[in-house]
Amino acid sequence: MDPLENCTGFDWDDANTHKNWERHRVAPEEAEDVFFQEPLVVRSDVRHSKGENRYYALGQTGVGRRLFVVFTVRRKLIRVISARD
């Protein structure tokens, strides 16, 4: 099953937004952009799926920045946990 199939938007945690910017200089808009570009590879992150299912996505932004994005899905919203080059 595709975890993105029923998603309708994004949900951001202020701490994760700050962390992704401070550590990796990835803005929320860049992380979101990856989900709208091709190619996009999404896989289950079984190792880190303790309390909830986690996934990772490999893709690139519209301007070509390649990103690795870790996320979960909560109530049809993509919640980005980490994003980095």
Gaussian input, Z-matrix of N, CA and C with variables (Angstrom, degrees):
# hf/3-21g

backbone

0 1
 N
 C     1     B1
 C     2     B2     1     A1
 N     3     B3     2     A2     1     D1
 C     4     B4     3     A3     2     D2
 C     5     B5     4     A4     3     D3
 N     6     B6     5     A5     4     D4
 C     7     B7     6     A6     5     D5
 C     8     B8     7     A7     6     D6
 N     9     B9     8     A8     7     D7
 C    10    B10     9     A9     8     D8
 C    11    B11    10    A10     9     D9
 N    12    B12    11    A11    10    D10
 C    13    B13    12    A12    11    D11
 C    14    B14    13    A13    12    D12
 N    15    B15    14    A14    13    D13
 C    16    B16    15    A15    14    D14
 C    17    B17    16    A16    15    D15
 N    18    B18    17    A17    16    D16
 C    19    B19    18    A18    17    D17
 C    20    B20    19    A19    18    D18
 N    21    B21    20    A20    19    D19
 C    22    B22    21    A21    20    D20
 C    23    B23    22    A22    21    D21
 N    24    B24    23    A23    22    D22
 C    25    B25    24    A24    23    D23
 C    26    B26    25    A25    24    D24
 N    27    B27    26    A26    25    D25
 C    28    B28    27    A27    26    D26
 C    29    B29    28    A28    27    D27
 N    30    B30    29    A29    28    D28
 C    31    B31    30    A30    29    D29
 C    32    B32    31    A31    30    D30
 N    33    B33    32    A32    31    D31
 C    34    B34    33    A33    32    D32
 C    35    B35    34    A34    33    D33
 N    36    B36    35    A35    34    D34
 C    37    B37    36    A36    35    D35
 C    38    B38    37    A37    36    D36
 N    39    B39    38    A38    37    D37
 C    40    B40    39    A39    38    D38
 C    41    B41    40    A40    39    D39
 N    42    B42    41    A41    40    D40
 C    43    B43    42    A42    41    D41
 C    44    B44    43    A43    42    D42
 N    45    B45    44    A44    43    D43
 C    46    B46    45    A45    44    D44
 C    47    B47    46    A46    45    D45
 N    48    B48    47    A47    46    D46
 C    49    B49    48    A48    47    D47
 C    50    B50    49    A49    48    D48
 N    51    B51    50    A50    49    D49
 C    52    B52    51    A51    50    D50
 C    53    B53    52    A52    51    D51
 N    54    B54    53    A53    52    D52
 C    55    B55    54    A54    53    D53
 C    56    B56    55    A55    54    D54
 N    57    B57    56    A56    55    D55
 C    58    B58    57    A57    56    D56
 C    59    B59    58    A58    57    D57
 N    60    B60    59    A59    58    D58
 C    61    B61    60    A60    59    D59
 C    62    B62    61    A61    60    D60
 N    63    B63    62    A62    61    D61
 C    64    B64    63    A63    62    D62
 C    65    B65    64    A64    63    D63
 N    66    B66    65    A65    64    D64
 C    67    B67    66    A66    65    D65
 C    68    B68    67    A67    66    D66
 N    69    B69    68    A68    67    D67
 C    70    B70    69    A69    68    D68
 C    71    B71    70    A70    69    D69
 N    72    B72    71    A71    70    D70
 C    73    B73    72    A72    71    D71
 C    74    B74    73    A73    72    D72
 N    75    B75    74    A74    73    D73
 C    76    B76    75    A75    74    D74
 C    77    B77    76    A76    75    D75
 N    78    B78    77    A77    76    D76
 C    79    B79    78    A78    77    D77
 C    80    B80    79    A79    78    D78
 N    81    B81    80    A80    79    D79
 C    82    B82    81    A81    80    D80
 C    83    B83    82    A82    81    D81
 N    84    B84    83    A83    82    D82
 C    85    B85    84    A84    83    D83
 C    86    B86    85    A85    84    D84
 N    87    B87    86    A86    85    D85
 C    88    B88    87    A87    86    D86
 C    89    B89    88    A88    87    D87
 N    90    B90    89    A89    88    D88
 C    91    B91    90    A90    89    D89
 C    92    B92    91    A91    90    D90
 N    93    B93    92    A92    91    D91
 C    94    B94    93    A93    92    D92
 C    95    B95    94    A94    93    D93
 N    96    B96    95    A95    94    D94
 C    97    B97    96    A96    95    D95
 C    98    B98    97    A97    96    D96
 N    99    B99    98    A98    97    D97
 C   100   B100    99    A99    98    D98
 C   101   B101   100   A100    99    D99
 N   102   B102   101   A101   100   D100
 C   103   B103   102   A102   101   D101
 C   104   B104   103   A103   102   D102
 N   105   B105   104   A104   103   D103
 C   106   B106   105   A105   104   D104
 C   107   B107   106   A106   105   D105
 N   108   B108   107   A107   106   D106
 C   109   B109   108   A108   107   D107
 C   110   B110   109   A109   108   D108
 N   111   B111   110   A110   109   D109
 C   112   B112   111   A111   110   D110
 C   113   B113   112   A112   111   D111
 N   114   B114   113   A113   112   D112
 C   115   B115   114   A114   113   D113
 C   116   B116   115   A115   114   D114
 N   117   B117   116   A116   115   D115
 C   118   B118   117   A117   116   D116
 C   119   B119   118   A118   117   D117
 N   120   B120   119   A119   118   D118
 C   121   B121   120   A120   119   D119
 C   122   B122   121   A121   120   D120
 N   123   B123   122   A122   121   D121
 C   124   B124   123   A123   122   D122
 C   125   B125   124   A124   123   D123
 N   126   B126   125   A125   124   D124
 C   127   B127   126   A126   125   D125
 C   128   B128   127   A127   126   D126
 N   129   B129   128   A128   127   D127
 C   130   B130   129   A129   128   D128
 C   131   B131   130   A130   129   D129
 N   132   B132   131   A131   130   D130
 C   133   B133   132   A132   131   D131
 C   134   B134   133   A133   132   D132
 N   135   B135   134   A134   133   D133
 C   136   B136   135   A135   134   D134
 C   137   B137   136   A136   135   D135
 N   138   B138   137   A137   136   D136
 C   139   B139   138   A138   137   D137
 C   140   B140   139   A139   138   D138
 N   141   B141   140   A140   139   D139
 C   142   B142   141   A141   140   D140
 C   143   B143   142   A142   141   D141
 N   144   B144   143   A143   142   D142
 C   145   B145   144   A144   143   D143
 C   146   B146   145   A145   144   D144
 N   147   B147   146   A146   145   D145
 C   148   B148   147   A147   146   D146
 C   149   B149   148   A148   147   D147
 N   150   B150   149   A149   148   D148
 C   151   B151   150   A150   149   D149
 C   152   B152   151   A151   150   D150
 N   153   B153   152   A152   151   D151
 C   154   B154   153   A153   152   D152
 C   155   B155   154   A154   153   D153
 N   156   B156   155   A155   154   D154
 C   157   B157   156   A156   155   D155
 C   158   B158   157   A157   156   D156
 N   159   B159   158   A158   157   D157
 C   160   B160   159   A159   158   D158
 C   161   B161   160   A160   159   D159
 N   162   B162   161   A161   160   D160
 C   163   B163   162   A162   161   D161
 C   164   B164   163   A163   162   D162
 N   165   B165   164   A164   163   D163
 C   166   B166   165   A165   164   D164
 C   167   B167   166   A166   165   D165
 N   168   B168   167   A167   166   D166
 C   169   B169   168   A168   167   D167
 C   170   B170   169   A169   168   D168
 N   171   B171   170   A170   169   D169
 C   172   B172   171   A171   170   D170
 C   173   B173   172   A172   171   D171
 N   174   B174   173   A173   172   D172
 C   175   B175   174   A174   173   D173
 C   176   B176   175   A175   174   D174
 N   177   B177   176   A176   175   D175
 C   178   B178   177   A177   176   D176
 C   179   B179   178   A178   177   D177
 N   180   B180   179   A179   178   D178
 C   181   B181   180   A180   179   D179
 C   182   B182   181   A181   180   D180
 N   183   B183   182   A182   181   D181
 C   184   B184   183   A183   182   D182
 C   185   B185   184   A184   183   D183
 N   186   B186   185   A185   184   D184
 C   187   B187   186   A186   185   D185
 C   188   B188   187   A187   186   D186
 N   189   B189   188   A188   187   D187
 C   190   B190   189   A189   188   D188
 C   191   B191   190   A190   189   D189
 N   192   B192   191   A191   190   D190
 C   193   B193   192   A192   191   D191
 C   194   B194   193   A193   192   D192
 N   195   B195   194   A194   193   D193
 C   196   B196   195   A195   194   D194
 C   197   B197   196   A196   195   D195
 N   198   B198   197   A197   196   D196
 C   199   B199   198   A198   197   D197
 C   200   B200   199   A199   198   D198
 N   201   B201   200   A200   199   D199
 C   202   B202   201   A201   200   D200
 C   203   B203   202   A202   201   D201
 N   204   B204   203   A203   202   D202
 C   205   B205   204   A204   203   D203
 C   206   B206   205   A205   204   D204
 N   207   B207   206   A206   205   D205
 C   208   B208   207   A207   206   D206
 C   209   B209   208   A208   207   D207
 N   210   B210   209   A209   208   D208
 C   211   B211   210   A210   209   D209
 C   212   B212   211   A211   210   D210
 N   213   B213   212   A212   211   D211
 C   214   B214   213   A213   212   D212
 C   215   B215   214   A214   213   D213
 N   216   B216   215   A215   214   D214
 C   217   B217   216   A216   215   D215
 C   218   B218   217   A217   216   D216
 N   219   B219   218   A218   217   D217
 C   220   B220   219   A219   218   D218
 C   221   B221   220   A220   219   D219
 N   222   B222   221   A221   220   D220
 C   223   B223   222   A222   221   D221
 C   224   B224   223   A223   222   D222
 N   225   B225   224   A224   223   D223
 C   226   B226   225   A225   224   D224
 C   227   B227   226   A226   225   D225
 N   228   B228   227   A227   226   D226
 C   229   B229   228   A228   227   D227
 C   230   B230   229   A229   228   D228
 N   231   B231   230   A230   229   D229
 C   232   B232   231   A231   230   D230
 C   233   B233   232   A232   231   D231
 N   234   B234   233   A233   232   D232
 C   235   B235   234   A234   233   D233
 C   236   B236   235   A235   234   D234
 N   237   B237   236   A236   235   D235
 C   238   B238   237   A237   236   D236
 C   239   B239   238   A238   237   D237
 N   240   B240   239   A239   238   D238
 C   241   B241   240   A240   239   D239
 C   242   B242   241   A241   240   D240
 N   243   B243   242   A242   241   D241
 C   244   B244   243   A243   242   D242
 C   245   B245   244   A244   243   D243
 N   246   B246   245   A245   244   D244
 C   247   B247   246   A246   245   D245
 C   248   B248   247   A247   246   D246
 N   249   B249   248   A248   247   D247
 C   250   B250   249   A249   248   D248
 C   251   B251   250   A250   249   D249
 N   252   B252   251   A251   250   D250
 C   253   B253   252   A252   251   D251
 C   254   B254   253   A253   252   D252

   B1=1.4576
   B2=1.5253
   B3=1.2967
   B4=1.4600
   B5=1.5316
   B6=1.3374
   B7=1.4673
   B8=1.5334
   B9=1.3230
   B10=1.4618
   B11=1.5313
   B12=1.3206
   B13=1.4628
   B14=1.5269
   B15=1.3188
   B16=1.4680
   B17=1.5261
   B18=1.3199
   B19=1.4659
   B20=1.5288
   B21=1.3295
   B22=1.4618
   B23=1.5289
   B24=1.3172
   B25=1.4600
   B26=1.5146
   B27=1.3321
   B28=1.4577
   B29=1.5214
   B30=1.3195
   B31=1.4609
   B32=1.5248
   B33=1.3252
   B34=1.4540
   B35=1.5247
   B36=1.3043
   B37=1.4596
   B38=1.5312
   B39=1.3270
   B40=1.4694
   B41=1.5232
   B42=1.3370
   B43=1.4690
   B44=1.5239
   B45=1.3373
   B46=1.4648
   B47=1.5207
   B48=1.3101
   B49=1.4654
   B50=1.5232
   B51=1.3172
   B52=1.4629
   B53=1.5354
   B54=1.3302
   B55=1.4702
   B56=1.5271
   B57=1.3262
   B58=1.4634
   B59=1.5174
   B60=1.3111
   B61=1.4604
   B62=1.5251
   B63=1.3103
   B64=1.4711
   B65=1.5293
   B66=1.3063
   B67=1.4695
   B68=1.5235
   B69=1.3388
   B70=1.4615
   B71=1.5285
   B72=1.3404
   B73=1.4712
   B74=1.5291
   B75=1.3411
   B76=1.4598
   B77=1.5318
   B78=1.3200
   B79=1.4587
   B80=1.5352
   B81=1.3272
   B82=1.4699
   B83=1.5243
   B84=1.3166
   B85=1.4636
   B86=1.5293
   B87=1.3297
   B88=1.4688
   B89=1.5191
   B90=1.3382
   B91=1.4645
   B92=1.5253
   B93=1.3094
   B94=1.4639
   B95=1.5300
   B96=1.3118
   B97=1.4587
   B98=1.5267
   B99=1.3180
   B100=1.4644
   B101=1.5287
   B102=1.3351
   B103=1.4608
   B104=1.5330
   B105=1.3263
   B106=1.4646
   B107=1.5263
   B108=1.3281
   B109=1.4634
   B110=1.5223
   B111=1.3073
   B112=1.4673
   B113=1.5140
   B114=1.3014
   B115=1.4601
   B116=1.5270
   B117=1.3156
   B118=1.4654
   B119=1.5201
   B120=1.3138
   B121=1.4575
   B122=1.5183
   B123=1.3275
   B124=1.4670
   B125=1.5186
   B126=1.3221
   B127=1.4634
   B128=1.5179
   B129=1.3206
   B130=1.4562
   B131=1.5208
   B132=1.3156
   B133=1.4686
   B134=1.5328
   B135=1.3254
   B136=1.4671
   B137=1.5204
   B138=1.2943
   B139=1.4714
   B140=1.5273
   B141=1.3305
   B142=1.4590
   B143=1.5263
   B144=1.3229
   B145=1.4660
   B146=1.5262
   B147=1.3108
   B148=1.4671
   B149=1.5286
   B150=1.3216
   B151=1.4547
   B152=1.5165
   B153=1.3238
   B154=1.4695
   B155=1.5160
   B156=1.3127
   B157=1.4585
   B158=1.5225
   B159=1.3150
   B160=1.4634
   B161=1.5174
   B162=1.3162
   B163=1.4542
   B164=1.5179
   B165=1.3241
   B166=1.4543
   B167=1.5183
   B168=1.3043
   B169=1.4610
   B170=1.5188
   B171=1.3035
   B172=1.4584
   B173=1.5154
   B174=1.3156
   B175=1.4565
   B176=1.5128
   B177=1.3198
   B178=1.4526
   B179=1.5157
   B180=1.3158
   B181=1.4587
   B182=1.5266
   B183=1.3032
   B184=1.4565
   B185=1.5171
   B186=1.3477
   B187=1.4687
   B188=1.5262
   B189=1.3452
   B190=1.4603
   B191=1.5124
   B192=1.3149
   B193=1.4663
   B194=1.5241
   B195=1.3237
   B196=1.4584
   B197=1.5222
   B198=1.3357
   B199=1.4557
   B200=1.5242
   B201=1.3173
   B202=1.4644
   B203=1.5225
   B204=1.3228
   B205=1.4575
   B206=1.5270
   B207=1.3263
   B208=1.4576
   B209=1.5241
   B210=1.3395
   B211=1.4649
   B212=1.5244
   B213=1.3044
   B214=1.4563
   B215=1.5224
   B216=1.3077
   B217=1.4601
   B218=1.5223
   B219=1.3215
   B220=1.4619
   B221=1.5140
   B222=1.3226
   B223=1.4731
   B224=1.5348
   B225=1.3106
   B226=1.4735
   B227=1.5271
   B228=1.3265
   B229=1.4668
   B230=1.5222
   B231=1.3205
   B232=1.4644
   B233=1.5211
   B234=1.3156
   B235=1.4585
   B236=1.5320
   B237=1.3155
   B238=1.4648
   B239=1.5108
   B240=1.3156
   B241=1.4651
   B242=1.5265
   B243=1.3159
   B244=1.4566
   B245=1.5211
   B246=1.3295
   B247=1.4659
   B248=1.5235
   B249=1.3192
   B250=1.4703
   B251=1.5249
   B252=1.3326
   B253=1.4659
   B254=1.5217
   A1=109.76
   A2=116.09
   A3=122.33
   A4=109.34
   A5=118.40
   A6=120.18
   A7=113.44
   A8=117.15
   A9=120.89
   A10=113.09
   A11=116.50
   A12=121.59
   A13=114.24
   A14=117.91
   A15=120.87
   A16=113.85
   A17=116.67
   A18=119.80
   A19=110.77
   A20=114.29
   A21=119.65
   A22=113.10
   A23=117.38
   A24=119.33
   A25=111.30
   A26=114.81
   A27=121.79
   A28=110.60
   A29=115.04
   A30=123.09
   A31=106.27
   A32=116.84
   A33=121.12
   A34=111.62
   A35=114.92
   A36=123.09
   A37=106.74
   A38=118.03
   A39=120.81
   A40=112.36
   A41=117.01
   A42=120.34
   A43=110.90
   A44=117.66
   A45=120.08
   A46=111.82
   A47=116.62
   A48=120.29
   A49=109.97
   A50=116.27
   A51=122.03
   A52=110.77
   A53=116.46
   A54=121.38
   A55=111.17
   A56=117.15
   A57=119.69
   A58=112.06
   A59=117.22
   A60=119.85
   A61=111.18
   A62=117.10
   A63=120.92
   A64=112.61
   A65=117.49
   A66=121.09
   A67=113.84
   A68=116.90
   A69=119.51
   A70=114.37
   A71=116.87
   A72=121.85
   A73=111.97
   A74=114.96
   A75=120.81
   A76=107.87
   A77=116.21
   A78=121.97
   A79=109.24
   A80=117.16
   A81=119.58
   A82=113.34
   A83=117.46
   A84=120.97
   A85=112.07
   A86=116.18
   A87=119.58
   A88=110.95
   A89=116.97
   A90=120.52
   A91=110.22
   A92=117.57
   A93=121.49
   A94=111.20
   A95=117.07
   A96=122.54
   A97=111.90
   A98=117.14
   A99=121.71
   A100=111.22
   A101=117.20
   A102=121.58
   A103=113.45
   A104=116.75
   A105=121.24
   A106=113.18
   A107=116.34
   A108=121.33
   A109=110.02
   A110=115.45
   A111=123.12
   A112=108.35
   A113=119.84
   A114=125.60
   A115=111.26
   A116=115.51
   A117=122.92
   A118=107.52
   A119=116.44
   A120=121.95
   A121=107.57
   A122=116.82
   A123=122.31
   A124=108.22
   A125=115.70
   A126=121.87
   A127=109.72
   A128=114.72
   A129=121.37
   A130=109.50
   A131=116.85
   A132=122.62
   A133=107.42
   A134=115.69
   A135=122.26
   A136=111.19
   A137=117.18
   A138=121.64
   A139=112.60
   A140=117.50
   A141=121.37
   A142=113.57
   A143=117.32
   A144=121.80
   A145=110.67
   A146=116.91
   A147=120.11
   A148=111.14
   A149=118.02
   A150=121.75
   A151=113.96
   A152=116.85
   A153=122.08
   A154=107.94
   A155=117.00
   A156=121.19
   A157=109.71
   A158=114.97
   A159=120.66
   A160=108.80
   A161=113.85
   A162=121.25
   A163=109.21
   A164=115.31
   A165=118.81
   A166=108.67
   A167=114.48
   A168=121.83
   A169=108.80
   A170=115.55
   A171=122.64
   A172=107.04
   A173=115.15
   A174=118.63
   A175=110.53
   A176=114.76
   A177=118.87
   A178=110.31
   A179=114.51
   A180=120.67
   A181=109.20
   A182=115.61
   A183=120.60
   A184=113.76
   A185=116.36
   A186=119.55
   A187=111.94
   A188=116.54
   A189=120.54
   A190=117.15
   A191=119.00
   A192=120.16
   A193=108.55
   A194=117.19
   A195=122.08
   A196=109.54
   A197=115.57
   A198=120.73
   A199=112.36
   A200=114.60
   A201=125.35
   A202=105.02
   A203=117.36
   A204=122.09
   A205=109.50
   A206=116.50
   A207=121.76
   A208=106.97
   A209=116.49
   A210=118.91
   A211=110.94
   A212=114.87
   A213=123.38
   A214=107.01
   A215=117.17
   A216=121.29
   A217=107.43
   A218=115.50
   A219=122.31
   A220=108.94
   A221=115.52
   A222=121.26
   A223=112.29
   A224=116.82
   A225=124.43
   A226=113.94
   A227=117.03
   A228=120.70
   A229=110.04
   A230=116.07
   A231=122.08
   A232=107.38
   A233=116.16
   A234=120.98
   A235=107.41
   A236=115.84
   A237=121.19
   A238=109.20
   A239=115.79
   A240=122.09
   A241=109.77
   A242=116.01
   A243=120.44
   A244=109.63
   A245=115.69
   A246=121.26
   A247=108.08
   A248=114.86
   A249=119.82
   A250=109.83
   A251=114.58
   A252=119.73
   A253=109.16
   D1=137.81
   D2=179.02
   D3=-80.71
   D4=117.64
   D5=-178.25
   D6=-65.89
   D7=-17.65
   D8=-178.34
   D9=-92.30
   D10=-7.07
   D11=-172.18
   D12=-53.89
   D13=-42.62
   D14=-176.26
   D15=-106.47
   D16=11.39
   D17=-177.47
   D18=-72.67
   D19=142.63
   D20=-176.81
   D21=-120.38
   D22=-1.57
   D23=-179.07
   D24=171.86
   D25=-159.63
   D26=-176.12
   D27=-125.80
   D28=152.71
   D29=176.61
   D30=-131.21
   D31=123.84
   D32=-176.44
   D33=-114.74
   D34=135.65
   D35=172.90
   D36=-93.44
   D37=130.78
   D38=-177.13
   D39=-57.21
   D40=-38.91
   D41=-179.22
   D42=-65.16
   D43=-42.44
   D44=178.65
   D45=-68.33
   D46=-37.11
   D47=176.90
   D48=-59.50
   D49=-47.98
   D50=179.65
   D51=-63.64
   D52=-46.53
   D53=-178.99
   D54=-59.70
   D55=-46.40
   D56=-179.04
   D57=-63.68
   D58=-34.81
   D59=177.73
   D60=-72.89
   D61=-48.56
   D62=-176.99
   D63=-64.51
   D64=-42.57
   D65=-175.59
   D66=-84.68
   D67=-35.53
   D68=-169.65
   D69=-128.98
   D70=-1.91
   D71=-179.41
   D72=55.98
   D73=42.31
   D74=175.91
   D75=-111.80
   D76=118.73
   D77=177.69
   D78=-82.26
   D79=153.88
   D80=178.79
   D81=-53.49
   D82=-39.66
   D83=-179.04
   D84=-62.46
   D85=-36.24
   D86=177.75
   D87=-67.50
   D88=-44.62
   D89=179.46
   D90=-61.72
   D91=-41.83
   D92=179.06
   D93=-64.90
   D94=-39.48
   D95=-177.10
   D96=-57.44
   D97=-33.62
   D98=-179.48
   D99=-55.45
   D100=-36.95
   D101=-175.91
   D102=-72.45
   D103=-10.02
   D104=-178.94
   D105=-108.94
   D106=6.38
   D107=-177.43
   D108=-113.58
   D109=160.05
   D110=175.12
   D111=-117.12
   D112=145.38
   D113=-6.50
   D114=-78.25
   D115=156.40
   D116=175.71
   D117=-133.23
   D118=123.25
   D119=177.87
   D120=-108.69
   D121=124.16
   D122=179.53
   D123=-122.89
   D124=130.15
   D125=179.02
   D126=-135.71
   D127=155.34
   D128=175.90
   D129=-75.12
   D130=139.67
   D131=178.15
   D132=-104.65
   D133=76.81
   D134=-174.75
   D135=-59.67
   D136=-38.80
   D137=-177.17
   D138=-59.62
   D139=-35.05
   D140=-176.52
   D141=-107.03
   D142=11.85
   D143=-178.90
   D144=-93.76
   D145=68.00
   D146=-179.31
   D147=-85.02
   D148=-65.95
   D149=-177.45
   D150=-86.61
   D151=-21.52
   D152=179.80
   D153=-154.17
   D154=159.72
   D155=178.26
   D156=-70.00
   D157=128.60
   D158=176.55
   D159=-116.75
   D160=153.24
   D161=-178.39
   D162=-137.20
   D163=164.29
   D164=170.01
   D165=-130.64
   D166=150.43
   D167=178.89
   D168=-125.92
   D169=138.52
   D170=173.15
   D171=-116.34
   D172=124.61
   D173=-179.37
   D174=-168.46
   D175=-164.55
   D176=179.11
   D177=-141.82
   D178=156.26
   D179=178.50
   D180=-77.33
   D181=173.20
   D182=178.56
   D183=-62.01
   D184=-23.50
   D185=178.45
   D186=-98.03
   D187=7.19
   D188=172.49
   D189=95.67
   D190=5.64
   D191=176.99
   D192=-74.65
   D193=123.54
   D194=-179.71
   D195=-85.34
   D196=129.54
   D197=-176.95
   D198=-130.81
   D199=149.72
   D200=171.43
   D201=-109.74
   D202=117.46
   D203=-174.22
   D204=-120.94
   D205=123.15
   D206=174.70
   D207=-98.41
   D208=133.79
   D209=-176.40
   D210=-151.42
   D211=167.32
   D212=170.91
   D213=-131.53
   D214=169.42
   D215=177.50
   D216=-118.84
   D217=123.64
   D218=178.04
   D219=-126.10
   D220=120.38
   D221=177.92
   D222=47.58
   D223=50.48
   D224=177.71
   D225=68.70
   D226=14.24
   D227=178.18
   D228=-117.24
   D229=136.75
   D230=175.41
   D231=-78.68
   D232=123.20
   D233=178.59
   D234=-112.74
   D235=107.02
   D236=-178.63
   D237=-75.03
   D238=129.07
   D239=178.98
   D240=-98.23
   D241=-43.88
   D242=-178.19
   D243=-149.18
   D244=144.72
   D245=176.31
   D246=-143.97
   D247=132.73
   D248=-177.60
   D249=-155.11
   D250=163.55
   D251=176.38
   D252=-65.85

